[in-house]
Protein backbone atom coordinates (compact mmCIF):
# COMPACT_ATOMS: atom_id res chain seq x y z
CA UNK A 1 0.00 0.00 0.00
CA UNK A 2 1.42 3.39 -0.97
CA UNK A 3 2.01 5.70 1.97
CA UNK A 4 0.80 9.30 1.57
CA UNK A 5 3.76 11.47 2.46
CA UNK A 6 5.00 14.93 1.68
CA UNK A 7 6.60 15.58 -1.74
CA UNK A 8 8.60 18.33 -0.02
CA UNK A 9 11.00 16.47 2.31
CA UNK A 10 12.43 18.57 5.13
CA UNK A 11 15.15 16.19 6.28
CA UNK A 12 17.17 16.17 3.05
CA UNK A 13 20.72 17.43 3.38
CA UNK A 14 21.65 20.62 1.60
CA UNK A 15 23.10 20.08 -1.87
CA UNK A 16 24.43 22.40 -4.55
CA UNK A 17 21.67 23.93 -6.64
CA UNK A 18 22.87 22.12 -9.76
CA UNK A 19 22.12 18.81 -8.00
CA UNK A 20 18.47 19.66 -7.38
CA UNK A 21 15.37 19.95 -9.55
CA UNK A 22 11.61 19.70 -9.30
CA UNK A 23 11.72 16.38 -11.16
CA UNK A 24 14.52 13.88 -11.84
CA UNK A 25 14.00 11.77 -14.98
CA UNK A 26 16.20 8.67 -15.16
CA UNK A 27 16.68 7.56 -18.77
CA UNK A 28 16.59 9.62 -21.97
CA UNK A 29 14.84 7.10 -24.19
CA UNK A 30 11.49 7.95 -25.82
CA UNK A 31 9.53 7.82 -22.56
CA UNK A 32 12.04 9.79 -20.49
CA UNK A 33 12.67 12.51 -23.05
CA UNK A 34 8.95 12.91 -23.72
CA UNK A 35 8.24 13.19 -20.00
CA UNK A 36 11.05 15.73 -19.58
CA UNK A 37 9.83 17.73 -22.57
CA UNK A 38 6.28 18.16 -21.29
CA UNK A 39 7.43 18.85 -17.73
CA UNK A 40 9.81 21.54 -18.96
CA UNK A 41 7.10 23.02 -21.18
CA UNK A 42 5.00 23.38 -18.02
CA UNK A 43 7.75 25.45 -16.42
CA UNK A 44 9.18 22.82 -14.09
CA UNK A 45 12.89 22.43 -13.39
CA UNK A 46 13.84 19.05 -14.87
CA UNK A 47 17.04 16.99 -14.78
CA UNK A 48 17.25 14.27 -17.44
CA UNK A 49 19.93 11.69 -16.62
CA UNK A 50 21.15 9.30 -19.34
CA UNK A 51 23.62 6.46 -18.78
CA UNK A 52 24.91 6.42 -22.36
CA UNK A 53 26.19 9.19 -24.59
CA UNK A 54 24.41 10.19 -27.77
CA UNK A 55 24.28 8.96 -30.43
CA UNK A 56 23.80 5.44 -29.14
CA UNK A 57 22.31 2.19 -30.37
CA UNK A 58 19.12 0.59 -29.12
CA UNK A 59 17.49 -2.63 -30.30
CA UNK A 60 14.38 -1.66 -32.25
CA UNK A 61 12.61 -2.39 -35.51
CA UNK A 62 12.89 1.33 -36.31
CA UNK A 63 9.36 1.37 -37.79
CA UNK A 64 7.00 3.99 -36.36
CA UNK A 65 3.23 3.60 -36.63
CA UNK A 66 0.81 6.54 -37.00
CA UNK A 67 0.44 6.60 -33.20
CA UNK A 68 4.15 7.34 -32.84
CA UNK A 69 4.00 9.91 -35.64
CA UNK A 70 1.23 11.74 -33.79
CA UNK A 71 3.36 11.82 -30.62
CA UNK A 72 6.32 13.22 -32.57
CA UNK A 73 4.21 15.92 -34.18
CA UNK A 74 2.81 16.92 -30.78
CA UNK A 75 6.38 17.49 -29.55
CA UNK A 76 7.27 19.59 -32.57
CA UNK A 77 9.87 17.15 -33.86
CA UNK A 78 10.67 17.89 -37.55
CA UNK A 79 9.67 14.79 -39.53
CA UNK A 80 10.24 15.74 -43.18
CA UNK A 81 12.33 13.62 -45.52
CA UNK A 82 14.94 16.39 -45.55
CA UNK A 83 15.29 15.82 -41.79
CA UNK A 84 16.16 12.18 -42.40
CA UNK A 85 12.77 10.47 -42.02
CA UNK A 86 11.39 7.90 -44.45
CA UNK A 87 7.61 7.70 -44.75
CA UNK A 88 5.68 4.49 -45.27
CA UNK A 89 2.14 3.88 -46.52
CA UNK A 90 1.16 0.93 -44.38
CA UNK A 91 1.88 -2.68 -43.56
CA UNK A 92 2.59 -5.49 -46.01
CA UNK A 93 1.64 -8.81 -44.44
CA UNK A 94 3.21 -12.08 -45.64
CA UNK A 95 1.66 -15.37 -44.55
CA UNK A 96 -0.09 -18.53 -45.69
CA UNK A 97 1.59 -18.18 -49.08
CA UNK A 98 0.07 -14.74 -49.66
CA UNK A 99 1.20 -11.10 -49.60
CA UNK A 100 -1.29 -8.39 -48.71
CA UNK A 101 -0.65 -4.63 -48.61
CA UNK A 102 -2.73 -2.82 -45.99
CA UNK A 103 -2.59 1.00 -46.05
CA UNK A 104 -2.68 2.70 -42.68
CA UNK A 105 -6.34 3.43 -41.83
CA UNK A 106 -7.87 6.77 -42.82
CA UNK A 107 -8.59 8.35 -39.43
CA UNK A 108 -9.05 11.80 -37.95
CA UNK A 109 -7.23 10.87 -34.73
CA UNK A 110 -3.96 9.79 -36.38
CA UNK A 111 -2.01 10.63 -39.54
CA UNK A 112 -2.30 8.25 -42.47
CA UNK A 113 1.38 7.40 -42.65
CA UNK A 114 4.18 5.89 -40.62
CA UNK A 115 7.88 6.70 -40.42
CA UNK A 116 11.20 4.90 -40.28
CA UNK A 117 14.31 6.14 -38.54
CA UNK A 118 17.22 4.37 -36.91
CA UNK A 119 17.34 4.41 -33.11
CA UNK A 120 20.99 5.47 -33.42
CA UNK A 121 19.84 9.09 -33.45
CA UNK A 122 16.06 8.88 -32.90
CA UNK A 123 16.38 9.10 -29.12
CA UNK A 124 18.86 11.94 -29.49
CA UNK A 125 16.29 13.95 -31.45
CA UNK A 126 13.76 13.56 -28.65
CA UNK A 127 16.30 14.44 -25.96
CA UNK A 128 17.17 17.55 -27.96
CA UNK A 129 13.52 18.62 -27.93
CA UNK A 130 13.49 18.16 -24.16
CA UNK A 131 16.54 20.39 -23.73
CA UNK A 132 15.10 22.97 -26.11
CA UNK A 133 12.05 23.09 -23.85
CA UNK A 134 14.27 23.77 -20.84
CA UNK A 135 15.22 20.38 -19.39
CA UNK A 136 18.85 19.85 -18.39
CA UNK A 137 20.33 16.70 -19.96
CA UNK A 138 23.36 15.06 -18.36
CA UNK A 139 24.80 12.18 -20.37
CA UNK A 140 27.09 9.44 -19.10
CA UNK A 141 25.40 9.28 -15.69
CA UNK A 142 24.80 5.80 -14.28
CA UNK A 143 22.06 5.85 -11.63
CA UNK A 144 22.97 3.20 -9.06
CA UNK A 145 20.10 3.57 -6.60
CA UNK A 146 17.53 5.79 -4.93
CA UNK A 147 17.91 8.35 -2.19
CA UNK A 148 15.17 7.38 0.27
CA UNK A 149 13.86 9.37 3.21
CA UNK A 150 14.36 7.02 6.18
CA UNK A 151 11.33 8.38 8.00
CA UNK A 152 8.79 8.12 5.19
CA UNK A 153 10.29 5.56 2.80
CA UNK A 154 9.76 8.03 -0.02
CA UNK A 155 12.28 8.48 -2.82
CA UNK A 156 13.76 11.97 -2.74
CA UNK A 157 16.42 11.60 -5.41
CA UNK A 158 18.95 9.24 -6.94
CA UNK A 159 22.56 8.21 -6.40
CA UNK A 160 24.72 8.25 -9.52
CA UNK A 161 28.26 7.82 -10.78
CA UNK A 162 29.82 8.72 -14.11
CA UNK A 163 29.32 5.84 -16.54
CA UNK A 164 32.65 5.21 -18.23
CA UNK A 165 32.39 2.88 -21.20
CA UNK A 166 34.72 1.53 -23.86
CA UNK A 167 33.99 4.38 -26.27
CA UNK A 168 34.73 7.14 -23.75
CA UNK A 169 37.31 5.57 -21.43
CA UNK A 170 38.45 8.06 -18.85
CA UNK A 171 35.74 10.57 -19.77
CA UNK A 172 33.74 12.31 -17.09
CA UNK A 173 29.93 12.27 -17.05
CA UNK A 174 29.65 15.83 -15.82
CA UNK A 175 32.30 18.53 -15.91
CA UNK A 176 31.65 19.40 -12.26
CA UNK A 177 32.14 15.84 -10.98
CA UNK A 178 35.35 13.91 -10.52
CA UNK A 179 35.55 10.72 -12.56
CA UNK A 180 34.04 7.89 -10.53
CA UNK A 181 32.77 10.18 -7.77
CA UNK A 182 29.36 9.45 -6.33
CA UNK A 183 26.81 12.20 -6.69
CA UNK A 184 23.28 12.76 -5.46
CA UNK A 185 20.53 14.32 -7.57
CA UNK A 186 17.46 15.37 -5.60
CA UNK A 187 13.93 16.07 -6.76
CA UNK A 188 10.38 16.31 -5.48
CA UNK A 189 9.36 13.51 -7.87
CA UNK A 190 11.50 10.90 -9.64
CA UNK A 191 10.59 9.35 -13.00
CA UNK A 192 11.81 5.82 -13.75
CA UNK A 193 12.36 5.73 -17.51
CA UNK A 194 15.30 3.34 -17.31
CA UNK A 195 13.99 0.58 -19.52
CA UNK A 196 13.01 -3.05 -19.15
CA UNK A 197 15.41 -3.89 -16.31
CA UNK A 198 14.63 -0.62 -14.46
CA UNK A 199 17.14 -0.96 -11.67
CA UNK A 200 15.56 2.07 -10.03
CA UNK A 201 12.14 0.39 -9.86
CA UNK A 202 13.64 -2.83 -8.53
CA UNK A 203 15.54 -0.91 -5.85
CA UNK A 204 12.17 0.50 -4.72
CA UNK A 205 10.69 -2.99 -4.47
CA UNK A 206 8.83 -3.08 -7.81
CA UNK A 207 9.36 -6.41 -9.57
CA UNK A 208 8.08 -7.71 -12.90
CA UNK A 209 4.75 -9.50 -12.87
CA UNK A 210 4.72 -13.16 -13.89
CA UNK A 211 1.12 -12.89 -15.14
CA UNK A 212 2.04 -10.48 -17.91
CA UNK A 213 3.47 -11.41 -21.31
CA UNK A 214 7.01 -10.65 -22.34
CA UNK A 215 8.70 -10.94 -25.69
CA UNK A 216 12.19 -10.95 -27.09
CA UNK A 217 13.33 -9.30 -30.31
CA UNK A 218 16.50 -9.72 -32.35
CA UNK A 219 17.48 -7.63 -35.33
CA UNK A 220 20.32 -6.76 -37.67
CA UNK A 221 20.97 -4.36 -40.55
CA UNK A 222 21.76 -5.59 -44.05
CA UNK A 223 22.72 -3.72 -47.19
CA UNK A 224 19.82 -4.44 -49.50
CA UNK A 225 18.09 -3.21 -52.67
CA UNK A 226 14.88 -3.23 -50.58
CA UNK A 227 16.03 -0.29 -48.48
CA UNK A 228 13.52 2.15 -50.02
CA UNK A 229 10.39 0.03 -49.49
CA UNK A 230 7.40 2.28 -48.76
CA UNK A 231 5.62 -0.43 -46.71
CA UNK A 232 6.65 -1.98 -43.43
CA UNK A 233 6.69 -5.73 -43.96
CA UNK A 234 5.55 -8.33 -41.43
CA UNK A 235 5.96 -12.10 -41.86
CA UNK A 236 3.41 -14.12 -39.90
CA UNK A 237 4.81 -17.58 -40.64
CA UNK A 238 7.75 -17.91 -38.28
CA UNK A 239 9.03 -21.47 -38.13
CA UNK A 240 11.80 -23.27 -36.29
CA UNK A 241 12.03 -26.56 -38.12
CA UNK A 242 8.53 -28.02 -38.00
CA UNK A 243 7.41 -25.76 -35.13
CA UNK A 244 5.48 -22.58 -35.78
CA UNK A 245 6.44 -19.97 -33.22
CA UNK A 246 4.24 -17.27 -31.64
CA UNK A 247 5.66 -14.12 -33.14
CA UNK A 248 6.52 -12.52 -36.43
CA UNK A 249 9.42 -11.41 -38.57
CA UNK A 250 9.88 -7.99 -40.13
CA UNK A 251 11.69 -6.24 -42.94
CA UNK A 252 11.83 -2.44 -42.71
CA UNK A 253 13.65 -0.50 -45.42
CA UNK A 254 15.73 2.30 -43.88
CA UNK A 255 16.18 4.39 -47.03
CA UNK A 256 19.95 4.59 -46.49
CA UNK A 257 21.01 1.48 -48.37
CA UNK A 258 20.11 -0.89 -45.53
CA UNK A 259 17.11 -2.80 -44.21
CA UNK A 260 16.33 -3.52 -40.58
CA UNK A 261 15.45 -7.23 -40.45
CA UNK A 262 14.42 -9.03 -37.30
CA UNK A 263 11.98 -11.23 -35.47
CA UNK A 264 10.03 -11.12 -32.24
CA UNK A 265 8.79 -14.02 -30.11
CA UNK A 266 6.41 -14.24 -27.17
CA UNK A 267 6.80 -16.19 -23.94
CA UNK A 268 3.61 -18.17 -24.64
CA UNK A 269 5.68 -20.75 -26.50
CA UNK A 270 7.52 -23.66 -24.94
CA UNK A 271 10.46 -22.59 -27.11
CA UNK A 272 10.75 -19.25 -25.32
CA UNK A 273 14.02 -19.08 -23.43
CA UNK A 274 15.23 -22.30 -25.03
CA UNK A 275 15.96 -20.93 -28.49
CA UNK A 276 19.15 -19.50 -29.97
CA UNK A 277 17.45 -16.41 -31.40
CA UNK A 278 20.46 -15.32 -33.40
CA UNK A 279 20.62 -18.73 -35.08
CA UNK A 280 16.85 -18.65 -35.62
CA UNK A 281 17.20 -15.31 -37.40
CA UNK A 282 19.90 -16.74 -39.66
CA UNK A 283 17.79 -19.81 -40.48
CA UNK A 284 14.77 -17.65 -41.29
CA UNK A 285 16.77 -15.36 -43.55
CA UNK A 286 18.35 -18.33 -45.33
CA UNK A 287 14.97 -18.88 -47.00
CA UNK A 288 14.82 -15.34 -48.41
CA UNK A 289 15.64 -14.59 -52.07
CA UNK A 290 19.40 -14.14 -52.39
CA UNK A 291 19.02 -10.90 -54.36
CA UNK A 292 17.57 -9.22 -51.25
CA UNK A 293 21.00 -9.39 -49.64
CA UNK A 294 19.98 -10.74 -46.23
CA UNK A 295 23.14 -12.80 -45.84
CA UNK A 296 26.09 -12.66 -43.49
CA UNK A 297 28.37 -10.97 -46.01
CA UNK A 298 25.85 -8.12 -46.34
CA UNK A 299 25.23 -7.71 -42.63
CA UNK A 300 26.20 -4.32 -41.19
CA UNK A 301 27.07 -4.49 -37.51
CA UNK A 302 26.17 -7.19 -34.99
CA UNK A 303 22.90 -9.01 -34.39
CA UNK A 304 21.36 -7.45 -31.28
CA UNK A 305 18.54 -8.58 -29.01
CA UNK A 306 16.34 -7.11 -26.30
CA UNK A 307 13.38 -7.98 -24.10
CA UNK A 308 9.93 -6.52 -24.74
CA UNK A 309 8.06 -5.82 -21.47
CA UNK A 310 4.36 -5.89 -22.29
CA UNK A 311 0.91 -5.03 -20.96
CA UNK A 312 1.80 -3.40 -17.63
CA UNK A 313 4.28 -6.04 -16.53
CA UNK A 314 5.52 -3.91 -13.62
CA UNK A 315 3.10 -2.30 -11.17
CA UNK A 316 2.16 -0.14 -9.38
CA UNK A 317 3.02 2.62 -11.79
CA UNK A 318 3.32 5.08 -8.93
CA UNK A 319 4.60 4.55 -5.41
CA UNK A 320 6.31 6.73 -2.79
CA UNK A 321 7.44 9.50 -5.13
CA UNK A 322 8.44 7.21 -8.02
CA UNK A 323 6.57 7.33 -11.37
CA UNK A 324 7.11 4.60 -13.99
CA UNK A 325 6.95 5.27 -17.73
CA UNK A 326 7.76 3.39 -20.94
CA UNK A 327 9.47 0.01 -20.75
CA UNK A 328 10.01 0.43 -17.01
CA UNK A 329 6.21 0.36 -16.71
CA UNK A 330 5.80 -2.54 -19.17
CA UNK A 331 4.15 -0.34 -21.79
CA UNK A 332 4.91 -2.41 -24.93
CA UNK A 333 1.79 -3.23 -26.97
CA UNK A 334 1.18 -7.01 -26.61
CA UNK A 335 -0.60 -7.15 -29.96
CA UNK A 336 2.31 -6.01 -32.13
CA UNK A 337 5.39 -5.43 -29.97
CA UNK A 338 5.32 -1.66 -30.54
CA UNK A 339 7.08 0.20 -27.76
CA UNK A 340 7.84 3.74 -28.93
CA UNK A 341 4.28 5.07 -29.22
CA UNK A 342 3.07 3.85 -25.79
CA UNK A 343 6.36 4.96 -24.25
CA UNK A 344 5.90 8.50 -25.50
CA UNK A 345 2.20 8.54 -24.64
CA UNK A 346 2.84 7.32 -21.10
CA UNK A 347 5.45 10.04 -20.75
CA UNK A 348 2.95 12.71 -21.72
CA UNK A 349 0.36 11.32 -19.29
CA UNK A 350 2.94 11.17 -16.48
CA UNK A 351 4.06 14.74 -17.13
CA UNK A 352 0.50 16.00 -17.00
CA UNK A 353 -0.16 14.26 -13.68
CA UNK A 354 3.15 15.35 -12.10
CA UNK A 355 2.65 18.96 -13.21
CA UNK A 356 -0.74 19.08 -11.55
CA UNK A 357 0.58 17.36 -8.44
CA UNK A 358 3.43 19.78 -7.92
CA UNK A 359 1.06 22.72 -8.35
CA UNK A 360 -1.14 21.50 -5.49
CA UNK A 361 -1.04 23.68 -2.35
CA UNK A 362 -0.52 20.85 0.17
CA UNK A 363 1.44 17.63 0.26
CA UNK A 364 -1.74 15.61 0.79
CA UNK A 365 -3.29 17.02 -2.37
CA UNK A 366 -0.05 16.45 -4.29
CA UNK A 367 0.01 12.83 -3.24
CA UNK A 368 -3.63 12.37 -4.16
CA UNK A 369 -2.92 13.60 -7.68
CA UNK A 370 0.19 11.42 -8.04
CA UNK A 371 -1.81 8.38 -6.95
CA UNK A 372 -4.18 9.04 -9.87
CA UNK A 373 -1.46 8.17 -12.40
CA UNK A 374 -2.05 4.38 -12.43
CA UNK A 375 -5.75 5.01 -13.04
CA UNK A 376 -4.92 7.37 -15.89
CA UNK A 377 -2.81 4.64 -17.52
CA UNK A 378 -5.54 2.06 -16.92
CA UNK A 379 -8.12 4.35 -18.52
CA UNK A 380 -5.89 4.80 -21.56
CA UNK A 381 -4.64 1.23 -22.01
CA UNK A 382 -6.12 -1.14 -19.43
CA UNK A 383 -8.93 -2.65 -21.47
CA UNK A 384 -6.86 -2.76 -24.64
CA UNK A 385 -3.96 -4.49 -22.91
CA UNK A 386 -6.38 -6.97 -21.31
CA UNK A 387 -7.49 -7.92 -24.83
CA UNK A 388 -3.84 -8.13 -25.80
CA UNK A 389 -3.09 -10.61 -23.05
CA UNK A 390 -5.89 -12.84 -24.34
CA UNK A 391 -4.48 -12.50 -27.86
CA UNK A 392 -1.00 -13.46 -26.69
CA UNK A 393 -2.29 -16.63 -25.03
CA UNK A 394 -4.26 -17.54 -28.15
CA UNK A 395 -1.39 -17.26 -30.63
CA UNK A 396 0.75 -19.35 -28.29
CA UNK A 397 -1.23 -22.31 -29.65
CA UNK A 398 0.36 -23.22 -33.00
CA UNK A 399 -2.81 -24.79 -34.41
CA UNK A 400 -4.82 -21.65 -33.71
CA UNK A 401 -2.09 -19.45 -35.17
CA UNK A 402 -2.03 -21.46 -38.39
CA UNK A 403 -5.84 -21.44 -38.60
CA UNK A 404 -6.03 -17.70 -38.09
CA UNK A 405 -3.34 -16.94 -40.66
CA UNK A 406 -4.78 -19.30 -43.27
CA UNK A 407 -8.34 -18.00 -42.97
CA UNK A 408 -7.68 -14.29 -42.36
CA UNK A 409 -5.16 -13.62 -45.14
CA UNK A 410 -7.63 -14.22 -48.04
CA UNK A 411 -10.06 -11.72 -46.47
CA UNK A 412 -8.77 -8.14 -46.89
CA UNK A 413 -11.65 -6.63 -44.88
CA UNK A 414 -10.80 -8.87 -41.92
CA UNK A 415 -7.12 -8.01 -42.24
CA UNK A 416 -7.91 -4.28 -42.27
CA UNK A 417 -9.86 -4.81 -39.06
CA UNK A 418 -6.89 -6.71 -37.62
CA UNK A 419 -4.53 -3.86 -38.57
CA UNK A 420 -6.67 -1.40 -36.61
CA UNK A 421 -6.89 -3.72 -33.62
CA UNK A 422 -3.23 -4.70 -33.52
CA UNK A 423 -2.06 -1.13 -34.08
CA UNK A 424 -4.53 0.44 -31.61
CA UNK A 425 -5.67 2.74 -34.42
CA UNK A 426 -9.30 3.82 -34.16
CA UNK A 427 -11.38 6.98 -34.07
CA UNK A 428 -13.69 7.51 -31.07
CA UNK A 429 -16.68 7.77 -33.41
CA UNK A 430 -15.39 6.02 -36.49
CA UNK A 431 -16.77 3.31 -38.72
CA UNK A 432 -18.26 0.00 -37.62
CA UNK A 433 -14.85 -1.60 -37.07
CA UNK A 434 -13.74 1.32 -34.89
CA UNK A 435 -16.88 1.12 -32.81
CA UNK A 436 -16.49 -2.64 -32.35
CA UNK A 437 -12.85 -2.36 -31.25
CA UNK A 438 -13.65 0.53 -28.91
CA UNK A 439 -16.55 -1.44 -27.40
CA UNK A 440 -14.33 -4.50 -26.87
CA UNK A 441 -11.74 -2.30 -25.17
CA UNK A 442 -14.31 -0.70 -22.86
CA UNK A 443 -15.78 -4.05 -21.86
CA UNK A 444 -12.46 -5.74 -21.16
CA UNK A 445 -11.38 -5.67 -17.50
CA UNK A 446 -8.79 -2.89 -17.06
CA UNK A 447 -6.56 -4.53 -14.50
N, C-alpha and C positions, 0 to 999 in steps of 0.2 A: 504494500500500500504506500503510495507516495505521500510523504510528509509535507504539509503546507508550512513553508518557512520563508523568511524574508529574502528577496532577491538583492538586498542591499546589506551584505555582511558587515558587521562592525568590528569583528575580531581580526580581520585580515591585516597582515603587516604592511607597512608603508613600502611602496615600490616606486621606481622612477615612472614618470608619466608615460614614457614610451612603452612601458610594459603593461599598461592598463587600457581597457576599452569598454564600451558598453557591452559588446558581444565579441566573443572569440569564436571563429569558425576554423575548425580543424579539417583541412583537406580542400584543395582548390580544383577538384574535379567539377563536372557539370552541376552537381547539387550544391557543393560548397560555394562556388563562384556565383551561382544564381542567387543563393541565400544572401551572400555578402552584397551583391549588387542591389537587391531590393531593400536591404537594411540601410545601406549607405544612401540610397535615394530618399529614404525616409528621414535622413538627417542624423542617424545614429553613428557613433564612433565604432568602427569595425576593424578587427585584426584578422586577416586571412592567412593562416599558416599552412605551408605546403612542404612536404618532406622532400620532394624532388626539385629539380630545377628545369624550367622550361627552355626549349621544347623537350617533351619527354613522351615516351611510348606508353600506350595502354592497349590492352587486348580488347578489340571491338570489331564489329563488322563494318563500321564506318558508314552504314546506311541510315539516313535519318528520315523518319516518316513525317507526314504532314503535322502530327502533334508536336514533334520536335521543331519543325519549321516555325510553327506558331509561337513556340516559346522563345526561339531566337529573335523573331521579329519583335516580340514584346519587349525584349531587352535592347533593341536597337542595334543588333549585330548586323553589319553589312553582309548580304548573302548573294551578291551578284556574281556572275561568272568571272568578271574581272577581279573579284576579291578571292578567287580560287575555289569557288563552289561549283559542283556539277549537279545539275538538276536531273531528276528522273520522273517519268510519267506514271509509274505504278509498279506492280509486282508481276513478274512472269513466274508462273508455277509449273514445275516439271514433276510429273508423277503418273503412274499407271500407263506408261507409254505415251503420254500426251504432254503437250505444251500449251499453256493458256495464258494470255496476256490480260491482266486485270488493271485498268487505269485506276488511280486513286479516286475515291468517290467524290462526286460533285456536291460539296457541302457549303453551308454558310459559316459554320463554326471553325473550319480548318481550310488552309489553302489546298489547291488541287495538285500539288506536286511535292516531291520529296527532294532531299539533297544528299550528296555524298561528300565527305571530307575526312581525311586521315586524322586520327586522334593525336598524331604527332604534334599538331599545332591547334587542333580544335579547342582543347581545354585552355590553351594559352589565350585564345581569342576571348573566351568567356572571362577569364581572370583579368584580362585587360579592361573589359567593360566594367568589372567590379571596381578596379582601381580608378577608372575614369569617373565613376560615380562617387568616389571618395574613400573607398576601403583601402587599408594599408596591407599590401601583400608582402610577406616575408617568405622567401624560398629557402630550401635547404634546412628546414627546421623539423626535426624528428620529435614529435610529441610522445613522451614515454609514460605519461600517466596524469591523473587528475590532481588538482589541489582541492582538498575536501575540508570543509569546516568541521572540526571535530565535534562541535556541539550539536550541529543540525544534520550532519551527513550530507550536506548540499555541496555540489561542485561549485567552486568559486574561481576556477582558472585551470591552467594546465602546466605541467612541468615539461620542459623541452631541452634538447641539446642540438647543436649543429649536426646535420646529417652529412657526413663526408663519404662520398661514393667513389668508385673507380674513375669516373669521368671528371671529378673535381677534387682529387686527392689533395689534402692540405688546405682546401678552401674553407672560408668561414661562412656560416649561414647568415650572419648579420654583422655588419661592420662594427657594431658597438659591443659585440660579445667575443670573448676569447674562444679560440677553437677548442671544442670539447667541453666548454663550461656549461653547467646547468643554468637554466634561466626559467623564471616563472612569468607566465602571462595571465593576467587576471581580468575577469569580466563578470558582469551581472548575470549573463546567460552564456552557456557554451553550446555550440552546434557541433555534433559529431557527423562529419561528412567524410570520414576516413575509410570508406569502402567496405567491402565484404567482411574482412577480418575485424575491422573496427575495434582496435585495441582499447580505444577510449571507452566504448560501450562495455566491453568485457570487464574493464577495470572498475566500472560502476555496477557490476553485477548483472548485466544484460547479456544473456546467452542466446544463441540461435535456437529456434523452435524446431523440434523434430517432426511436427505435424504440418510443416510447410514444405513445398517442393523446392528443389535446388537443381540447377543445371550446371553443365560445364561446357565451355566453348574453346575451340582451338582454331587458329587461323594463321595464314601466311600470305605474303604478297608474291605475285608472279608477273613477270613481264609477259604481256599477252595482247594479241590483236583485239581482244574483247574489252579493252580498257575504256572505250567510249560508249558502252551500252547505256541506253536511256531507260532501261528497266532494271530494277533490282530483281535478282533471280533466286528462287527458292526451290530446292529439290526435296520432295517429300519422301521419296524412296531411299532410305538410308539403311544399307545392309552391311552386316558383318558376317561374311560367309552365307549361311542359309538363315540367319537371324535378322529380322527387321527390327531396327532400333527406334525407340521413341525420341524423335528429334528431326532435324532437317539439316540439309547442307545449303550453302549460299555461294553465289558468285556476284560480286559487286564491282563493276568497272569504276576505276578511280579517276579516269580521264588524264592520267599522267604517264601512260605507258604501262601501268600495272593494274592487276585485278586483286581485290581482297577476296580470298577463297577460304571458306572454313566450314565447320559443322558444330552443331550444338546438340547435346543429349540431356535427357532428364533423368532424375533419380528414381523414376518409376519402373526402370528396367533392372532385371537381375544382373545385367552387364555393367551397370553403373559402378564405378570404382574398381572394376576388374578388367578394364579395357585399356590398352595402350592407345590413347587417343591420337597421338602423332602418327603411329603406324596405321590406324584406321583412316586418317585423312589421306595418307599416301595411297592406301588400297582403293579408296573411293576415287581419287583423282586418276588412278591408273586406268580407269574405265572411260575417261574423257577423251574426246578427239585430240590427237597429238598436235594438230595445228593450233589448238587453243593455248598451248604453251604451259600447261599446268604440270610441269615435270621438275625434277630436282635441279636440273641445269638452268632452269629459268627462274628458280626461286630467288627472291630478294630478301635477305635477312632470315632470321630464325623462325621456326614454328613456335608460336606462343599460345599459352592457354590461361584460362581464368575461370573462376566460379561465378555463377549467376544466382544471386540470392533473390528469391521470388516471393511474391504474395504476402508481404508483411512477415518475413521469417525471423524478425527480431522485434520484440515488444517488451514493455510499453514504449511508445515513441516519444514520450516525455516522462522524465522522472528527476526530481531533486536538482533542477537547474540545467539538465542536459536534454537537448532536443536532437532527435535522430532524423536525418534526411538521406535520400538516395540509397545507394547500396547498403549503407550502414543500417537503414531501416527496412531492408528487404523489399525494395520498391520495383524490382524487375517484373515486367508483365509476364505472367505464366503462360499466356497464350502464344506469344511469339518471341520471347526472350529480349524484348526491347527494354533498354535501361535508361537511355539518355532522356527521353521525353518525361517519364515519371520522375526521374531524378530532378530535372529542372522544375517540374510542376510542384514537387514536394518542397523544393527550396523556396519557391514563391509563397506557398501556403505557410511554411514555417516563418518566413520573414514577416508576413502579414500578422500572424499571431504574436510573435515576439515584439513587434513594433507597438501593437496595442497594449501588450502586457507591461512594457517598460514605460508607457505613458500613464499607467494607472496611478492614482494618488497614494495608495497604500500597498504594503507588501501582500496583504491578503487578497486584494483585488488582482494584483499582478499574478499571483500564483493561480488564482481561479482562471484567468485568461490562458495561462500557459498550459493548464490541465485540459483545456479545450482542444489542444492540437491533435491528440489521437482521434477525437471525434471528427475533427475536420478532415483528417485523412480517411477515416472510415466512410464519411459521407461521400468523398470524392471517388474512392476506389474499393471500399469494402465489399459491396455486392458484386462488382465486376471481378474482383480477385477471388471471391468465393466460387463464382462460375469457373474461373480459370483453374482452381484446384480440382474441381470435378473433371474438367477437360484433361488435365495432366494425368489423372488416374486412368481415364478412359483410354488415352493413346498409349498408355503403358501396356495395354493388351495387344499384342501383334495382330491377332485376327481382326480385332475391331479397327485397328489402324489401316490394315489392308482393305477391309470392306469400305471404310469411309473414303479412302483415296480412290478406289476403283469406281465407286458409285457417285462421288461428288464431282470428279474431274470432267465427265461428259456433260455436266449441267452448269453452264456459265452463270445462270441466275443464282444458283446455290453457292457457287464459288464467290460471287460478288457479295453475297450475304456474309460468307465466311470471312472475307477480307475486312468487312466492316467490324465484325465481331472480334477477330483476332487482333486488329489494329486499334480497337477502341475508338472508332471513327464514326460518330453519329451526330446528327443534329437533334436538339431537344424536341423539336416538332417537325421531324423530317418525314420521309416516306414510310411505307408499311414496315420495311425491314428495320428502319431506325426505331420506330415505335415498339417493335417486338423486342429488339435488343435492350432498349431502355427499360421496358417492363420486366424483362428477365433480370436485369441488374437490380432494379428496385426490390423485386421479390426475393432475391437471394439473401441469405443471412449475412449481414456485414459484421463479421467477427474476426 
